[in-house]
Amino acid sequence: MKVNNCETHIDQALDVWVEKEESFSQISFIPEDEKLSTKHTDCEELVLYVVANE
Ligand SMILES: [Zn+2]
């Protein structure tokens, strides 16, 4: 599983993640070349973080 998040929603997203997945998640910055073209689906701010467990 892999989820994109903006700066505003990253904290909230991590809470939801822990409830749903109950597992360690890895947070990384979105690659520079995807940054400007990727928007968070909830709010349309630019995505900064990728949360993943794979
Ligand atoms: Zn957002």
mmCIF file of the protein (N, C-alpha, C, O) and its ligand, coordinates in Angstrom:
data_MODEL
# 
_entry.id   MODEL 
# 
loop_
_entity.id 
_entity.type 
_entity.pdbx_number_of_molecules 
1 polymer     1 
2 non-polymer 1 
# 
_entity_poly.entity_id                      1 
_entity_poly.type                           'polypeptide(L)' 
_entity_poly.nstd_linkage                   no 
_entity_poly.nstd_monomer                   no 
_entity_poly.pdbx_seq_one_letter_code       MKVNNCETHIDQALDVWVEKEESFSQISFIPEDEKLSTKHTDCEELVLYVVANE 
_entity_poly.pdbx_seq_one_letter_code_can   MKVNNCETHIDQALDVWVEKEESFSQISFIPEDEKLSTKHTDCEELVLYVVANE 
_entity_poly.pdbx_strand_id                 A 
# 
loop_
_entity_poly_seq.entity_id 
_entity_poly_seq.num 
_entity_poly_seq.mon_id 
_entity_poly_seq.hetero 
1 1  MET n 
1 2  LYS n 
1 3  VAL n 
1 4  ASN n 
1 5  ASN n 
1 6  CYS n 
1 7  GLU n 
1 8  THR n 
1 9  HIS n 
1 10 ILE n 
1 11 ASP n 
1 12 GLN n 
1 13 ALA n 
1 14 LEU n 
1 15 ASP n 
1 16 VAL n 
1 17 TRP n 
1 18 VAL n 
1 19 GLU n 
1 20 LYS n 
1 21 GLU n 
1 22 GLU n 
1 23 SER n 
1 24 PHE n 
1 25 SER n 
1 26 GLN n 
1 27 ILE n 
1 28 SER n 
1 29 PHE n 
1 30 ILE n 
1 31 PRO n 
1 32 GLU n 
1 33 ASP n 
1 34 GLU n 
1 35 LYS n 
1 36 LEU n 
1 37 SER n 
1 38 THR n 
1 39 LYS n 
1 40 HIS n 
1 41 THR n 
1 42 ASP n 
1 43 CYS n 
1 44 GLU n 
1 45 GLU n 
1 46 LEU n 
1 47 VAL n 
1 48 LEU n 
1 49 TYR n 
1 50 VAL n 
1 51 VAL n 
1 52 ALA n 
1 53 ASN n 
1 54 GLU n 
# 
loop_
_struct_asym.id 
_struct_asym.entity_id 
A 1 
B 2 
# 
loop_
_chem_comp.id 
_chem_comp.type 
_chem_comp.mon_nstd_flag 
ALA 'L-peptide linking' y 
ASN 'L-peptide linking' y 
ASP 'L-peptide linking' y 
CYS 'L-peptide linking' y 
GLN 'L-peptide linking' y 
GLU 'L-peptide linking' y 
HIS 'L-peptide linking' y 
ILE 'L-peptide linking' y 
LEU 'L-peptide linking' y 
LYS 'L-peptide linking' y 
MET 'L-peptide linking' y 
PHE 'L-peptide linking' y 
PRO 'L-peptide linking' y 
SER 'L-peptide linking' y 
THR 'L-peptide linking' y 
TRP 'L-peptide linking' y 
TYR 'L-peptide linking' y 
VAL 'L-peptide linking' y 
ZN  non-polymer         . 
# 
_pdbx_entity_nonpoly.entity_id   2 
_pdbx_entity_nonpoly.name        ? 
_pdbx_entity_nonpoly.comp_id     ZN 
# 
_pdbx_nonpoly_scheme.asym_id         B 
_pdbx_nonpoly_scheme.entity_id       2 
_pdbx_nonpoly_scheme.mon_id          ZN 
_pdbx_nonpoly_scheme.ndb_seq_num     1 
_pdbx_nonpoly_scheme.pdb_seq_num     101 
_pdbx_nonpoly_scheme.auth_seq_num    101 
_pdbx_nonpoly_scheme.pdb_mon_id      ZN 
_pdbx_nonpoly_scheme.auth_mon_id     ZN 
_pdbx_nonpoly_scheme.pdb_strand_id   A 
_pdbx_nonpoly_scheme.pdb_ins_code    . 
# 
loop_
_atom_site.group_PDB 
_atom_site.id 
_atom_site.type_symbol 
_atom_site.label_atom_id 
_atom_site.label_alt_id 
_atom_site.label_comp_id 
_atom_site.label_asym_id 
_atom_site.label_entity_id 
_atom_site.label_seq_id 
_atom_site.pdbx_PDB_ins_code 
_atom_site.Cartn_x 
_atom_site.Cartn_y 
_atom_site.Cartn_z 
_atom_site.occupancy 
_atom_site.B_iso_or_equiv 
_atom_site.pdbx_formal_charge 
_atom_site.auth_seq_id 
_atom_site.auth_comp_id 
_atom_site.auth_asym_id 
_atom_site.auth_atom_id 
_atom_site.pdbx_PDB_model_num 
ATOM   1   N  N  . MET A 1 1  ? 0.836  -1.199 0.000   1.00 0.00 ? 1   MET A N  1 
ATOM   2   C  CA . MET A 1 1  ? 0.000  0.000  0.000   1.00 0.00 ? 1   MET A CA 1 
ATOM   3   C  C  . MET A 1 1  ? 0.874  1.254  0.000   1.00 0.00 ? 1   MET A C  1 
ATOM   4   O  O  . MET A 1 1  ? 1.949  1.295  0.598   1.00 0.00 ? 1   MET A O  1 
ATOM   5   N  N  . LYS A 1 2  ? 0.380  2.250  -0.680  1.00 0.00 ? 2   LYS A N  1 
ATOM   6   C  CA . LYS A 1 2  ? 1.157  3.464  -0.853  1.00 0.00 ? 2   LYS A CA 1 
ATOM   7   C  C  . LYS A 1 2  ? 0.201  4.655  -0.944  1.00 0.00 ? 2   LYS A C  1 
ATOM   8   O  O  . LYS A 1 2  ? -0.745 4.635  -1.731  1.00 0.00 ? 2   LYS A O  1 
ATOM   9   N  N  . VAL A 1 3  ? 0.451  5.694  -0.136  1.00 0.00 ? 3   VAL A N  1 
ATOM   10  C  CA . VAL A 1 3  ? -0.454 6.835  -0.104  1.00 0.00 ? 3   VAL A CA 1 
ATOM   11  C  C  . VAL A 1 3  ? 0.322  8.141  -0.218  1.00 0.00 ? 3   VAL A C  1 
ATOM   12  O  O  . VAL A 1 3  ? 1.328  8.338  0.463   1.00 0.00 ? 3   VAL A O  1 
ATOM   13  N  N  . ASN A 1 4  ? -0.149 9.017  -1.071  1.00 0.00 ? 4   ASN A N  1 
ATOM   14  C  CA . ASN A 1 4  ? 0.451  10.344 -1.204  1.00 0.00 ? 4   ASN A CA 1 
ATOM   15  C  C  . ASN A 1 4  ? -0.207 11.323 -0.255  1.00 0.00 ? 4   ASN A C  1 
ATOM   16  O  O  . ASN A 1 4  ? -1.415 11.258 -0.025  1.00 0.00 ? 4   ASN A O  1 
ATOM   17  N  N  . ASN A 1 5  ? 0.581  12.227 0.295   1.00 0.00 ? 5   ASN A N  1 
ATOM   18  C  CA . ASN A 1 5  ? 0.022  13.217 1.204   1.00 0.00 ? 5   ASN A CA 1 
ATOM   19  C  C  . ASN A 1 5  ? 0.675  14.576 1.083   1.00 0.00 ? 5   ASN A C  1 
ATOM   20  O  O  . ASN A 1 5  ? 1.871  14.696 0.817   1.00 0.00 ? 5   ASN A O  1 
ATOM   21  N  N  . CYS A 1 6  ? -0.142 15.595 1.286   1.00 0.00 ? 6   CYS A N  1 
ATOM   22  C  CA . CYS A 1 6  ? 0.383  16.951 1.314   1.00 0.00 ? 6   CYS A CA 1 
ATOM   23  C  C  . CYS A 1 6  ? 0.874  17.261 2.732   1.00 0.00 ? 6   CYS A C  1 
ATOM   24  O  O  . CYS A 1 6  ? 0.688  16.457 3.646   1.00 0.00 ? 6   CYS A O  1 
ATOM   25  N  N  . GLU A 1 7  ? 1.491  18.409 2.908   1.00 0.00 ? 7   GLU A N  1 
ATOM   26  C  CA . GLU A 1 7  ? 2.023  18.777 4.217   1.00 0.00 ? 7   GLU A CA 1 
ATOM   27  C  C  . GLU A 1 7  ? 0.913  18.934 5.267   1.00 0.00 ? 7   GLU A C  1 
ATOM   28  O  O  . GLU A 1 7  ? 1.104  18.593 6.435   1.00 0.00 ? 7   GLU A O  1 
ATOM   29  N  N  . THR A 1 8  ? -0.222 19.442 4.853   1.00 0.00 ? 8   THR A N  1 
ATOM   30  C  CA . THR A 1 8  ? -1.334 19.683 5.777   1.00 0.00 ? 8   THR A CA 1 
ATOM   31  C  C  . THR A 1 8  ? -1.924 18.386 6.331   1.00 0.00 ? 8   THR A C  1 
ATOM   32  O  O  . THR A 1 8  ? -2.315 18.330 7.497   1.00 0.00 ? 8   THR A O  1 
ATOM   33  N  N  . HIS A 1 9  ? -1.988 17.360 5.509   1.00 0.00 ? 9   HIS A N  1 
ATOM   34  C  CA . HIS A 1 9  ? -2.723 16.156 5.889   1.00 0.00 ? 9   HIS A CA 1 
ATOM   35  C  C  . HIS A 1 9  ? -1.856 14.969 6.298   1.00 0.00 ? 9   HIS A C  1 
ATOM   36  O  O  . HIS A 1 9  ? -2.376 13.881 6.545   1.00 0.00 ? 9   HIS A O  1 
ATOM   37  N  N  . ILE A 1 10 ? -0.557 15.164 6.371   1.00 0.00 ? 10  ILE A N  1 
ATOM   38  C  CA . ILE A 1 10 ? 0.310  14.025 6.666   1.00 0.00 ? 10  ILE A CA 1 
ATOM   39  C  C  . ILE A 1 10 ? 0.065  13.464 8.073   1.00 0.00 ? 10  ILE A C  1 
ATOM   40  O  O  . ILE A 1 10 ? 0.042  12.245 8.247   1.00 0.00 ? 10  ILE A O  1 
ATOM   41  N  N  . ASP A 1 11 ? -0.117 14.320 9.070   1.00 0.00 ? 11  ASP A N  1 
ATOM   42  C  CA . ASP A 1 11 ? -0.334 13.835 10.442  1.00 0.00 ? 11  ASP A CA 1 
ATOM   43  C  C  . ASP A 1 11 ? -1.607 13.007 10.543  1.00 0.00 ? 11  ASP A C  1 
ATOM   44  O  O  . ASP A 1 11 ? -1.627 11.917 11.115  1.00 0.00 ? 11  ASP A O  1 
ATOM   45  N  N  . GLN A 1 12 ? -2.655 13.557 9.974   1.00 0.00 ? 12  GLN A N  1 
ATOM   46  C  CA . GLN A 1 12 ? -3.949 12.891 9.949   1.00 0.00 ? 12  GLN A CA 1 
ATOM   47  C  C  . GLN A 1 12 ? -3.854 11.550 9.214   1.00 0.00 ? 12  GLN A C  1 
ATOM   48  O  O  . GLN A 1 12 ? -4.409 10.543 9.653   1.00 0.00 ? 12  GLN A O  1 
ATOM   49  N  N  . ALA A 1 13 ? -3.153 11.565 8.110   1.00 0.00 ? 13  ALA A N  1 
ATOM   50  C  CA . ALA A 1 13 ? -3.014 10.354 7.301   1.00 0.00 ? 13  ALA A CA 1 
ATOM   51  C  C  . ALA A 1 13 ? -2.275 9.258  8.059   1.00 0.00 ? 13  ALA A C  1 
ATOM   52  O  O  . ALA A 1 13 ? -2.603 8.079  7.929   1.00 0.00 ? 13  ALA A O  1 
ATOM   53  N  N  . LEU A 1 14 ? -1.287 9.644  8.844   1.00 0.00 ? 14  LEU A N  1 
ATOM   54  C  CA . LEU A 1 14 ? -0.538 8.649  9.621   1.00 0.00 ? 14  LEU A CA 1 
ATOM   55  C  C  . LEU A 1 14 ? -1.411 8.021  10.704  1.00 0.00 ? 14  LEU A C  1 
ATOM   56  O  O  . LEU A 1 14 ? -1.309 6.821  10.960  1.00 0.00 ? 14  LEU A O  1 
ATOM   57  N  N  . ASP A 1 15 ? -2.264 8.818  11.338  1.00 0.00 ? 15  ASP A N  1 
ATOM   58  C  CA . ASP A 1 15 ? -3.201 8.279  12.326  1.00 0.00 ? 15  ASP A CA 1 
ATOM   59  C  C  . ASP A 1 15 ? -4.116 7.241  11.704  1.00 0.00 ? 15  ASP A C  1 
ATOM   60  O  O  . ASP A 1 15 ? -4.315 6.160  12.257  1.00 0.00 ? 15  ASP A O  1 
ATOM   61  N  N  . VAL A 1 16 ? -4.661 7.574  10.563  1.00 0.00 ? 16  VAL A N  1 
ATOM   62  C  CA . VAL A 1 16 ? -5.561 6.663  9.852   1.00 0.00 ? 16  VAL A CA 1 
ATOM   63  C  C  . VAL A 1 16 ? -4.816 5.396  9.444   1.00 0.00 ? 16  VAL A C  1 
ATOM   64  O  O  . VAL A 1 16 ? -5.336 4.284  9.533   1.00 0.00 ? 16  VAL A O  1 
ATOM   65  N  N  . TRP A 1 17 ? -3.598 5.601  8.999   1.00 0.00 ? 17  TRP A N  1 
ATOM   66  C  CA . TRP A 1 17 ? -2.772 4.470  8.554   1.00 0.00 ? 17  TRP A CA 1 
ATOM   67  C  C  . TRP A 1 17 ? -2.572 3.463  9.697   1.00 0.00 ? 17  TRP A C  1 
ATOM   68  O  O  . TRP A 1 17 ? -2.771 2.262  9.516   1.00 0.00 ? 17  TRP A O  1 
ATOM   69  N  N  . VAL A 1 18 ? -2.184 3.958  10.853  1.00 0.00 ? 18  VAL A N  1 
ATOM   70  C  CA . VAL A 1 18 ? -1.909 3.094  12.001  1.00 0.00 ? 18  VAL A CA 1 
ATOM   71  C  C  . VAL A 1 18 ? -3.168 2.325  12.410  1.00 0.00 ? 18  VAL A C  1 
ATOM   72  O  O  . VAL A 1 18 ? -3.092 1.147  12.759  1.00 0.00 ? 18  VAL A O  1 
ATOM   73  N  N  . GLU A 1 19 ? -4.317 2.986  12.367  1.00 0.00 ? 19  GLU A N  1 
ATOM   74  C  CA . GLU A 1 19 ? -5.583 2.320  12.687  1.00 0.00 ? 19  GLU A CA 1 
ATOM   75  C  C  . GLU A 1 19 ? -5.906 1.209  11.693  1.00 0.00 ? 19  GLU A C  1 
ATOM   76  O  O  . GLU A 1 19 ? -6.351 0.127  12.077  1.00 0.00 ? 19  GLU A O  1 
ATOM   77  N  N  . LYS A 1 20 ? -5.679 1.487  10.427  1.00 0.00 ? 20  LYS A N  1 
ATOM   78  C  CA . LYS A 1 20 ? -6.077 0.534  9.385   1.00 0.00 ? 20  LYS A CA 1 
ATOM   79  C  C  . LYS A 1 20 ? -5.061 -0.582 9.174   1.00 0.00 ? 20  LYS A C  1 
ATOM   80  O  O  . LYS A 1 20 ? -5.422 -1.753 9.062   1.00 0.00 ? 20  LYS A O  1 
ATOM   81  N  N  . GLU A 1 21 ? -3.799 -0.207 9.121   1.00 0.00 ? 21  GLU A N  1 
ATOM   82  C  CA . GLU A 1 21 ? -2.765 -1.170 8.749   1.00 0.00 ? 21  GLU A CA 1 
ATOM   83  C  C  . GLU A 1 21 ? -2.106 -1.845 9.941   1.00 0.00 ? 21  GLU A C  1 
ATOM   84  O  O  . GLU A 1 21 ? -1.607 -2.966 9.840   1.00 0.00 ? 21  GLU A O  1 
ATOM   85  N  N  . GLU A 1 22 ? -2.111 -1.140 11.082  1.00 0.00 ? 22  GLU A N  1 
ATOM   86  C  CA . GLU A 1 22 ? -1.467 -1.647 12.285  1.00 0.00 ? 22  GLU A CA 1 
ATOM   87  C  C  . GLU A 1 22 ? -0.045 -2.139 12.021  1.00 0.00 ? 22  GLU A C  1 
ATOM   88  O  O  . GLU A 1 22 ? 0.394  -3.148 12.573  1.00 0.00 ? 22  GLU A O  1 
ATOM   89  N  N  . SER A 1 23 ? 0.638  -1.429 11.196  1.00 0.00 ? 23  SER A N  1 
ATOM   90  C  CA . SER A 1 23 ? 2.002  -1.844 10.887  1.00 0.00 ? 23  SER A CA 1 
ATOM   91  C  C  . SER A 1 23 ? 2.893  -0.634 10.679  1.00 0.00 ? 23  SER A C  1 
ATOM   92  O  O  . SER A 1 23 ? 2.426  0.490  10.496  1.00 0.00 ? 23  SER A O  1 
ATOM   93  N  N  . PHE A 1 24 ? 4.153  -0.892 10.712  1.00 0.00 ? 24  PHE A N  1 
ATOM   94  C  CA . PHE A 1 24 ? 5.130  0.162  10.498  1.00 0.00 ? 24  PHE A CA 1 
ATOM   95  C  C  . PHE A 1 24 ? 4.983  0.749  9.097   1.00 0.00 ? 24  PHE A C  1 
ATOM   96  O  O  . PHE A 1 24 ? 4.814  0.022  8.119   1.00 0.00 ? 24  PHE A O  1 
ATOM   97  N  N  . SER A 1 25 ? 5.050  2.036  9.022   1.00 0.00 ? 25  SER A N  1 
ATOM   98  C  CA . SER A 1 25 ? 4.992  2.659  7.706   1.00 0.00 ? 25  SER A CA 1 
ATOM   99  C  C  . SER A 1 25 ? 6.242  3.490  7.486   1.00 0.00 ? 25  SER A C  1 
ATOM   100 O  O  . SER A 1 25 ? 6.883  3.961  8.425   1.00 0.00 ? 25  SER A O  1 
ATOM   101 N  N  . GLN A 1 26 ? 6.551  3.644  6.261   1.00 0.00 ? 26  GLN A N  1 
ATOM   102 C  CA . GLN A 1 26 ? 7.750  4.356  5.876   1.00 0.00 ? 26  GLN A CA 1 
ATOM   103 C  C  . GLN A 1 26 ? 7.329  5.654  5.189   1.00 0.00 ? 26  GLN A C  1 
ATOM   104 O  O  . GLN A 1 26 ? 6.498  5.646  4.281   1.00 0.00 ? 26  GLN A O  1 
ATOM   105 N  N  . ILE A 1 27 ? 7.911  6.763  5.630   1.00 0.00 ? 27  ILE A N  1 
ATOM   106 C  CA . ILE A 1 27 ? 7.576  8.045  5.016   1.00 0.00 ? 27  ILE A CA 1 
ATOM   107 C  C  . ILE A 1 27 ? 8.770  8.531  4.213   1.00 0.00 ? 27  ILE A C  1 
ATOM   108 O  O  . ILE A 1 27 ? 9.899  8.560  4.704   1.00 0.00 ? 27  ILE A O  1 
ATOM   109 N  N  . SER A 1 28 ? 8.506  8.908  2.988   1.00 0.00 ? 28  SER A N  1 
ATOM   110 C  CA . SER A 1 28 ? 9.595  9.473  2.200   1.00 0.00 ? 28  SER A CA 1 
ATOM   111 C  C  . SER A 1 28 ? 9.084  10.685 1.437   1.00 0.00 ? 28  SER A C  1 
ATOM   112 O  O  . SER A 1 28 ? 7.877  10.867 1.276   1.00 0.00 ? 28  SER A O  1 
ATOM   113 N  N  . PHE A 1 29 ? 9.992  11.493 0.979   1.00 0.00 ? 29  PHE A N  1 
ATOM   114 C  CA . PHE A 1 29 ? 9.616  12.630 0.159   1.00 0.00 ? 29  PHE A CA 1 
ATOM   115 C  C  . PHE A 1 29 ? 9.320  12.148 -1.249  1.00 0.00 ? 29  PHE A C  1 
ATOM   116 O  O  . PHE A 1 29 ? 9.950  11.222 -1.761  1.00 0.00 ? 29  PHE A O  1 
ATOM   117 N  N  . ILE A 1 30 ? 8.359  12.792 -1.850  1.00 0.00 ? 30  ILE A N  1 
ATOM   118 C  CA . ILE A 1 30 ? 8.030  12.434 -3.228  1.00 0.00 ? 30  ILE A CA 1 
ATOM   119 C  C  . ILE A 1 30 ? 9.202  12.840 -4.135  1.00 0.00 ? 30  ILE A C  1 
ATOM   120 O  O  . ILE A 1 30 ? 9.818  13.885 -3.924  1.00 0.00 ? 30  ILE A O  1 
ATOM   121 N  N  . PRO A 1 31 ? 9.506  12.018 -5.137  1.00 0.00 ? 31  PRO A N  1 
ATOM   122 C  CA . PRO A 1 31 ? 10.609 12.375 -6.044  1.00 0.00 ? 31  PRO A CA 1 
ATOM   123 C  C  . PRO A 1 31 ? 10.376 13.731 -6.705  1.00 0.00 ? 31  PRO A C  1 
ATOM   124 O  O  . PRO A 1 31 ? 9.250  14.082 -7.059  1.00 0.00 ? 31  PRO A O  1 
ATOM   125 N  N  . GLU A 1 32 ? 11.435 14.464 -6.860  1.00 0.00 ? 32  GLU A N  1 
ATOM   126 C  CA . GLU A 1 32 ? 11.380 15.825 -7.405  1.00 0.00 ? 32  GLU A CA 1 
ATOM   127 C  C  . GLU A 1 32 ? 10.615 15.909 -8.723  1.00 0.00 ? 32  GLU A C  1 
ATOM   128 O  O  . GLU A 1 32 ? 9.864  16.859 -8.947  1.00 0.00 ? 32  GLU A O  1 
ATOM   129 N  N  . ASP A 1 33 ? 10.800 14.930 -9.582  1.00 0.00 ? 33  ASP A N  1 
ATOM   130 C  CA . ASP A 1 33 ? 10.159 14.986 -10.902 1.00 0.00 ? 33  ASP A CA 1 
ATOM   131 C  C  . ASP A 1 33 ? 8.662  14.687 -10.870 1.00 0.00 ? 33  ASP A C  1 
ATOM   132 O  O  . ASP A 1 33 ? 7.961  14.927 -11.853 1.00 0.00 ? 33  ASP A O  1 
ATOM   133 N  N  . GLU A 1 34 ? 8.169  14.163 -9.744  1.00 0.00 ? 34  GLU A N  1 
ATOM   134 C  CA . GLU A 1 34 ? 6.722  13.910 -9.634  1.00 0.00 ? 34  GLU A CA 1 
ATOM   135 C  C  . GLU A 1 34 ? 6.027  14.995 -8.825  1.00 0.00 ? 34  GLU A C  1 
ATOM   136 O  O  . GLU A 1 34 ? 4.801  15.102 -8.826  1.00 0.00 ? 34  GLU A O  1 
ATOM   137 N  N  . LYS A 1 35 ? 6.822  15.787 -8.144  1.00 0.00 ? 35  LYS A N  1 
ATOM   138 C  CA . LYS A 1 35 ? 6.317  16.752 -7.180  1.00 0.00 ? 35  LYS A CA 1 
ATOM   139 C  C  . LYS A 1 35 ? 5.302  17.733 -7.769  1.00 0.00 ? 35  LYS A C  1 
ATOM   140 O  O  . LYS A 1 35 ? 4.218  17.927 -7.220  1.00 0.00 ? 35  LYS A O  1 
ATOM   141 N  N  . LEU A 1 36 ? 5.667  18.336 -8.878  1.00 0.00 ? 36  LEU A N  1 
ATOM   142 C  CA . LEU A 1 36 ? 4.846  19.403 -9.432  1.00 0.00 ? 36  LEU A CA 1 
ATOM   143 C  C  . LEU A 1 36 ? 3.610  18.907 -10.164 1.00 0.00 ? 36  LEU A C  1 
ATOM   144 O  O  . LEU A 1 36 ? 2.711  19.688 -10.475 1.00 0.00 ? 36  LEU A O  1 
ATOM   145 N  N  . SER A 1 37 ? 3.565  17.626 -10.434 1.00 0.00 ? 37  SER A N  1 
ATOM   146 C  CA . SER A 1 37 ? 2.431  17.103 -11.189 1.00 0.00 ? 37  SER A CA 1 
ATOM   147 C  C  . SER A 1 37 ? 1.491  16.255 -10.341 1.00 0.00 ? 37  SER A C  1 
ATOM   148 O  O  . SER A 1 37 ? 0.497  15.733 -10.845 1.00 0.00 ? 37  SER A O  1 
ATOM   149 N  N  . THR A 1 38 ? 1.805  16.119 -9.052  1.00 0.00 ? 38  THR A N  1 
ATOM   150 C  CA . THR A 1 38 ? 0.989  15.259 -8.198  1.00 0.00 ? 38  THR A CA 1 
ATOM   151 C  C  . THR A 1 38 ? 0.276  16.088 -7.139  1.00 0.00 ? 38  THR A C  1 
ATOM   152 O  O  . THR A 1 38 ? 0.906  16.814 -6.370  1.00 0.00 ? 38  THR A O  1 
ATOM   153 N  N  . LYS A 1 39 ? -1.054 15.968 -7.112  1.00 0.00 ? 39  LYS A N  1 
ATOM   154 C  CA . LYS A 1 39 ? -1.826 16.696 -6.107  1.00 0.00 ? 39  LYS A CA 1 
ATOM   155 C  C  . LYS A 1 39 ? -2.553 15.737 -5.188  1.00 0.00 ? 39  LYS A C  1 
ATOM   156 O  O  . LYS A 1 39 ? -3.005 14.670 -5.602  1.00 0.00 ? 39  LYS A O  1 
ATOM   157 N  N  . HIS A 1 40 ? -2.656 16.147 -3.912  1.00 0.00 ? 40  HIS A N  1 
ATOM   158 C  CA . HIS A 1 40 ? -3.365 15.331 -2.940  1.00 0.00 ? 40  HIS A CA 1 
ATOM   159 C  C  . HIS A 1 40 ? -4.844 15.308 -3.311  1.00 0.00 ? 40  HIS A C  1 
ATOM   160 O  O  . HIS A 1 40 ? -5.449 16.352 -3.555  1.00 0.00 ? 40  HIS A O  1 
ATOM   161 N  N  . THR A 1 41 ? -5.415 14.117 -3.352  1.00 0.00 ? 41  THR A N  1 
ATOM   162 C  CA . THR A 1 41 ? -6.803 13.988 -3.815  1.00 0.00 ? 41  THR A CA 1 
ATOM   163 C  C  . THR A 1 41 ? -7.812 14.646 -2.882  1.00 0.00 ? 41  THR A C  1 
ATOM   164 O  O  . THR A 1 41 ? -8.894 15.030 -3.326  1.00 0.00 ? 41  THR A O  1 
ATOM   165 N  N  . ASP A 1 42 ? -7.482 14.786 -1.595  1.00 0.00 ? 42  ASP A N  1 
ATOM   166 C  CA . ASP A 1 42 ? -8.421 15.359 -0.634  1.00 0.00 ? 42  ASP A CA 1 
ATOM   167 C  C  . ASP A 1 42 ? -8.515 16.877 -0.707  1.00 0.00 ? 42  ASP A C  1 
ATOM   168 O  O  . ASP A 1 42 ? -9.574 17.443 -0.438  1.00 0.00 ? 42  ASP A O  1 
ATOM   169 N  N  . CYS A 1 43 ? -7.438 17.533 -1.063  1.00 0.00 ? 43  CYS A N  1 
ATOM   170 C  CA . CYS A 1 43 ? -7.434 18.987 -0.942  1.00 0.00 ? 43  CYS A CA 1 
ATOM   171 C  C  . CYS A 1 43 ? -6.773 19.702 -2.131  1.00 0.00 ? 43  CYS A C  1 
ATOM   172 O  O  . CYS A 1 43 ? -6.816 20.930 -2.217  1.00 0.00 ? 43  CYS A O  1 
ATOM   173 N  N  . GLU A 1 44 ? -6.178 18.956 -3.022  1.00 0.00 ? 44  GLU A N  1 
ATOM   174 C  CA . GLU A 1 44 ? -5.526 19.505 -4.206  1.00 0.00 ? 44  GLU A CA 1 
ATOM   175 C  C  . GLU A 1 44 ? -4.293 20.349 -3.923  1.00 0.00 ? 44  GLU A C  1 
ATOM   176 O  O  . GLU A 1 44 ? -3.836 21.092 -4.792  1.00 0.00 ? 44  GLU A O  1 
ATOM   177 N  N  . GLU A 1 45 ? -3.751 20.241 -2.718  1.00 0.00 ? 45  GLU A N  1 
ATOM   178 C  CA . GLU A 1 45 ? -2.435 20.812 -2.475  1.00 0.00 ? 45  GLU A CA 1 
ATOM   179 C  C  . GLU A 1 45 ? -1.391 19.881 -3.077  1.00 0.00 ? 45  GLU A C  1 
ATOM   180 O  O  . GLU A 1 45 ? -1.665 18.705 -3.319  1.00 0.00 ? 45  GLU A O  1 
ATOM   181 N  N  . LEU A 1 46 ? -0.206 20.405 -3.316  1.00 0.00 ? 46  LEU A N  1 
ATOM   182 C  CA . LEU A 1 46 ? 0.841  19.566 -3.876  1.00 0.00 ? 46  LEU A CA 1 
ATOM   183 C  C  . LEU A 1 46 ? 1.288  18.508 -2.877  1.00 0.00 ? 46  LEU A C  1 
ATOM   184 O  O  . LEU A 1 46 ? 1.408  18.772 -1.681  1.00 0.00 ? 46  LEU A O  1 
ATOM   185 N  N  . VAL A 1 47 ? 1.527  17.325 -3.384  1.00 0.00 ? 47  VAL A N  1 
ATOM   186 C  CA . VAL A 1 47 ? 1.966  16.212 -2.551  1.00 0.00 ? 47  VAL A CA 1 
ATOM   187 C  C  . VAL A 1 47 ? 3.447  16.375 -2.195  1.00 0.00 ? 47  VAL A C  1 
ATOM   188 O  O  . VAL A 1 47 ? 4.278  16.657 -3.058  1.00 0.00 ? 47  VAL A O  1 
ATOM   189 N  N  . LEU A 1 48 ? 3.756  16.192 -0.914  1.00 0.00 ? 48  LEU A N  1 
ATOM   190 C  CA . LEU A 1 48 ? 5.154  16.263 -0.461  1.00 0.00 ? 48  LEU A CA 1 
ATOM   191 C  C  . LEU A 1 48 ? 5.674  14.929 0.046   1.00 0.00 ? 48  LEU A C  1 
ATOM   192 O  O  . LEU A 1 48 ? 6.867  14.644 -0.062  1.00 0.00 ? 48  LEU A O  1 
ATOM   193 N  N  . TYR A 1 49 ? 4.786  14.107 0.600   1.00 0.00 ? 49  TYR A N  1 
ATOM   194 C  CA . TYR A 1 49 ? 5.207  12.878 1.241   1.00 0.00 ? 49  TYR A CA 1 
ATOM   195 C  C  . TYR A 1 49 ? 4.520  11.658 0.643   1.00 0.00 ? 49  TYR A C  1 
ATOM   196 O  O  . TYR A 1 49 ? 3.380  11.721 0.184   1.00 0.00 ? 49  TYR A O  1 
ATOM   197 N  N  . VAL A 1 50 ? 5.242  10.559 0.662   1.00 0.00 ? 50  VAL A N  1 
ATOM   198 C  CA . VAL A 1 50 ? 4.670  9.273  0.274   1.00 0.00 ? 50  VAL A CA 1 
ATOM   199 C  C  . VAL A 1 50 ? 4.792  8.328  1.463   1.00 0.00 ? 50  VAL A C  1 
ATOM   200 O  O  . VAL A 1 50 ? 5.891  8.092  1.966   1.00 0.00 ? 50  VAL A O  1 
ATOM   201 N  N  . VAL A 1 51 ? 3.669  7.795  1.906   1.00 0.00 ? 51  VAL A N  1 
ATOM   202 C  CA . VAL A 1 51 ? 3.674  6.822  2.985   1.00 0.00 ? 51  VAL A CA 1 
ATOM   203 C  C  . VAL A 1 51 ? 3.477  5.443  2.378   1.00 0.00 ? 51  VAL A C  1 
ATOM   204 O  O  . VAL A 1 51 ? 2.556  5.236  1.589   1.00 0.00 ? 51  VAL A O  1 
ATOM   205 N  N  . ALA A 1 52 ? 4.336  4.500  2.740   1.00 0.00 ? 52  ALA A N  1 
ATOM   206 C  CA . ALA A 1 52 ? 4.262  3.175  2.127   1.00 0.00 ? 52  ALA A CA 1 
ATOM   207 C  C  . ALA A 1 52 ? 4.659  2.089  3.112   1.00 0.00 ? 52  ALA A C  1 
ATOM   208 O  O  . ALA A 1 52 ? 5.376  2.351  4.078   1.00 0.00 ? 52  ALA A O  1 
ATOM   209 N  N  . ASN A 1 53 ? 4.201  0.889  2.872   1.00 0.00 ? 53  ASN A N  1 
ATOM   210 C  CA . ASN A 1 53 ? 4.640  -0.249 3.687   1.00 0.00 ? 53  ASN A CA 1 
ATOM   211 C  C  . ASN A 1 53 ? 5.088  -1.408 2.796   1.00 0.00 ? 53  ASN A C  1 
ATOM   212 O  O  . ASN A 1 53 ? 4.898  -2.578 3.129   1.00 0.00 ? 53  ASN A O  1 
ATOM   213 N  N  . GLU A 1 54 ? 5.670  -1.065 1.691   1.00 0.00 ? 54  GLU A N  1 
ATOM   214 C  CA . GLU A 1 54 ? 6.148  -2.125 0.814   1.00 0.00 ? 54  GLU A CA 1 
ATOM   215 C  C  . GLU A 1 54 ? 7.616  -1.960 0.504   1.00 0.00 ? 54  GLU A C  1 
ATOM   216 O  O  . GLU A 1 54 ? 8.187  -2.770 -0.226  1.00 0.00 ? 54  GLU A O  1 
HETATM 217 ZN ZN . ZN  B 2 .  ? -4.150 17.293 1.640   1.00 0.00 2 101 ZN  A ZN 1 
# 
